[in-house]
């Protein structure tokens, strides 16, 4: 973490916040053989949600899929202000143009993402025999790597307390925070708390001069699949703040 930012959020957090509120709605007009007016034609309501992608309780964004995640998706069709009954319709689901499921009335699906993050997935749903004609709609789903964030509650990265305390915050791992392992290093020396591995406290010598910088490094690992994420923060000791 660069000085001046006590908490560095993941690089894609703006995207995640824009997708806040549970399921991301992909609403759009159909591509139909004879439906040319988007404003008056039927509309897809295509939603998705990542499973097994853990985020802290304070996070206001959308949990994004990562290694080991599954995704569940649902589709509805809105026409003239009413939801269409799709129970008798044939529905096909595609991921990156690969058929992943479908059948009569299959309005929902759960699947494992393809590929390696960071990347983007194209989820497509197709209704070949809707009364309005051939209908198809697709949305993009981001696939992201897990992220490690060091929470250092010191404005501007400057601190005067001793010891200095920092906390690890994991995002988008396929495990709860208690099921992860945490490795801390301060100025290249390993450290951390055996009792509370998600936190680290650094005690400076009493004669530490003002302006001394410390570098805190963190590695978070999911032991179930050996996927890791790293973070680094630089803090500066100031005797007077």
HELIX and SHEET records of a PDB file:
HELIX    1   1 UNK A   13  UNK A   18  1                                   6    
HELIX    2   2 UNK A  155  UNK A  157  5                                   3    
HELIX    3   3 UNK A  177  UNK A  179  5                                   3    
SHEET    1   A 4 UNK A  24  UNK A  29  0                                        
SHEET    2   A 4 UNK A  43  UNK A  51 -1                                        
SHEET    3   A 4 UNK A  70  UNK A  79 -1                                        
SHEET    4   A 4 UNK A  82  UNK A  83 -1                                        
SHEET    1   B 4 UNK A  24  UNK A  29  0                                        
SHEET    2   B 4 UNK A  43  UNK A  51 -1                                        
SHEET    3   B 4 UNK A  70  UNK A  79 -1                                        
SHEET    4   B 4 UNK A 108  UNK A 112 -1                                        
SHEET    1   C 4 UNK A  98  UNK A 104  0                                        
SHEET    2   C 4 UNK A  90  UNK A  95 -1                                        
SHEET    3   C 4 UNK A 119  UNK A 130 -1                                        
SHEET    4   C 4 UNK A 133  UNK A 143 -1                                        
SHEET    1   D 3 UNK A 147  UNK A 151  0                                        
SHEET    2   D 3 UNK A 164  UNK A 171 -1                                        
SHEET    3   D 3 UNK A 199  UNK A 202 -1                                        
SHEET    1   E 5 UNK A 158  UNK A 159  0                                        
SHEET    2   E 5 UNK A 227  UNK A 237  1                                        
SHEET    3   E 5 UNK A 213  UNK A 222 -1                                        
SHEET    4   E 5 UNK A 180  UNK A 186 -1                                        
SHEET    5   E 5 UNK A 189  UNK A 191 -1                                        
END                                                                             
